[in-house]
Amino acid sequence: MTVAFAAGTLGLGGLALWLGLVAIPTAAAASFVAVSDLLEGKATLLSALTNSLALGFIVLECAVRSNAVVGAAAPPLATWALFAALFAYSVPTVAWVLEPVKVKPRRPERRRHRPRPAVETAEILEEAA
């Protein structure tokens, strides 16, 4: 997707269209897996939502580029759709980085008082002598 975005920005609309068309099956597979994992309770809603949004944006980009006039400037909607797809793919990573670290408070270990063995006074005096 990054290469398609760069190609579209540089004016290579045909290359960007073909790269987008090649990316659609991969994006669809990622979206379907994320949704099925969500239904099974394995993944989060964020992953399923962002993958589905990215797929929609990639399809929108390909639809806009395929209807564009050959040789004309790239339609701004196609460029923005690719940018939105890249942004949708980056949201889970940014959320993971910004997620606060969960620190469990550690209780200090209590020192256990070990009672000294009872020593009689006579024994202490005998050892001292």
C-alpha positions as CSV (number, residue, x, y, z in Angstrom):
1,M,0.0,0.0,0.0
2,T,2.8,2.4,0.7
3,V,4.3,1.8,-2.8
4,A,0.8,2.4,-4.3
5,F,0.5,5.6,-2.4
6,A,4.0,6.7,-3.5
7,A,3.2,5.8,-7.1
8,G,-0.1,7.7,-7.1
9,T,1.6,10.7,-5.5
10,L,4.3,10.7,-8.2
11,G,1.8,10.6,-11.0
12,L,2.0,6.9,-11.9
13,G,-1.7,6.3,-11.7
14,G,-1.7,3.1,-13.7
15,L,0.9,1.5,-11.4
16,A,-1.0,2.7,-8.3
17,L,-4.2,1.1,-9.7
18,W,-2.6,-2.2,-10.4
19,L,-0.9,-2.3,-7.0
20,G,-4.2,-1.5,-5.4
21,L,-5.9,-4.3,-7.3
22,V,-3.2,-6.7,-6.2
23,A,-3.6,-5.6,-2.6
24,I,-7.4,-6.2,-2.4
25,P,-7.2,-10.0,-1.9
26,T,-4.6,-9.6,0.8
27,A,-6.6,-6.9,2.5
28,A,-9.8,-8.9,2.2
29,A,-8.1,-12.0,3.8
30,A,-6.7,-9.9,6.7
31,S,-10.2,-8.4,7.2
32,F,-12.0,-11.7,7.1
33,V,-9.5,-13.3,9.5
34,A,-9.8,-10.4,12.0
35,V,-13.6,-10.5,11.9
36,S,-13.6,-14.3,12.4
37,D,-11.1,-14.0,15.3
38,L,-13.4,-11.4,16.8
39,L,-16.4,-13.7,16.5
40,E,-14.4,-16.5,18.2
41,G,-13.3,-14.1,21.0
42,K,-9.6,-14.2,20.1
43,A,-9.0,-10.7,18.8
44,T,-10.1,-7.2,19.6
45,L,-12.7,-5.0,18.0
46,L,-10.1,-2.5,17.0
47,S,-8.2,-5.0,14.7
48,A,-11.4,-6.1,13.0
49,L,-12.6,-2.6,12.5
50,T,-9.4,-1.1,11.1
51,N,-8.8,-4.0,8.7
52,S,-12.3,-3.7,7.4
53,L,-12.0,0.1,7.0
54,A,-8.7,-0.3,5.2
55,L,-10.3,-2.8,2.8
56,G,-13.1,-0.4,2.0
57,F,-10.6,2.4,1.4
58,I,-8.5,0.3,-0.9
59,V,-11.6,-0.7,-2.9
60,L,-12.7,3.0,-3.1
61,E,-9.2,3.9,-4.3
62,C,-9.3,1.3,-7.1
63,A,-12.8,2.3,-8.1
64,V,-11.9,6.0,-8.4
65,R,-8.6,5.3,-10.3
66,S,-10.2,3.0,-12.7
67,N,-12.8,5.6,-13.7
68,A,-10.2,8.4,-14.0
69,V,-9.3,9.9,-17.3
70,V,-6.1,8.5,-18.8
71,G,-3.3,11.0,-18.7
72,A,-5.0,13.4,-16.3
73,A,-3.9,14.2,-12.8
74,A,-4.7,11.6,-10.2
75,P,-8.0,12.1,-8.5
76,P,-7.6,13.5,-5.0
77,L,-10.1,11.1,-3.6
78,A,-7.9,8.1,-4.7
79,T,-4.9,9.6,-3.0
80,W,-6.9,10.3,0.2
81,A,-8.4,6.9,0.2
82,L,-5.0,5.3,0.1
83,F,-3.8,7.6,2.8
84,A,-6.8,6.6,4.9
85,A,-6.1,2.9,4.3
86,L,-2.5,3.4,5.5
87,F,-3.8,5.3,8.5
88,A,-6.3,2.5,9.3
89,Y,-3.5,-0.1,9.2
90,S,-1.3,2.0,11.5
91,V,-4.0,2.7,14.2
92,P,-3.5,-0.7,16.1
93,T,0.2,-0.2,16.2
94,V,-0.1,3.3,17.5
95,A,-2.7,2.1,20.1
96,W,-0.3,-0.6,21.2
97,V,2.6,1.8,21.6
98,L,0.5,4.3,23.5
99,E,-1.1,1.7,25.8
100,P,-0.1,2.3,29.3
101,V,2.1,-0.3,30.8
102,K,0.2,-2.2,33.5
103,V,2.4,-2.3,36.6
104,K,1.4,-4.6,39.3
105,P,2.2,-3.1,42.7
106,R,4.6,-5.4,44.6
107,R,4.2,-5.7,48.2
108,P,7.5,-5.8,50.1
109,E,8.2,-9.2,51.5
110,R,7.7,-9.3,55.2
111,R,10.6,-10.5,57.2
112,R,9.7,-13.4,59.3
113,H,10.8,-13.2,62.8
114,R,12.7,-16.3,63.7
115,P,12.6,-16.9,67.4
116,R,16.0,-17.7,68.8
117,P,16.3,-20.9,70.6
118,A,15.9,-20.7,74.3
119,V,19.3,-20.8,76.0
120,E,19.5,-21.0,79.7
121,T,21.7,-18.7,81.7
122,A,23.8,-21.5,83.0
123,E,24.8,-22.5,79.4
124,I,25.7,-19.0,78.5
125,L,27.9,-18.7,81.6
126,E,29.6,-22.0,80.9
127,E,30.4,-21.0,77.3
128,A,31.8,-17.6,78.4
129,A,34.2,-19.2,80.9
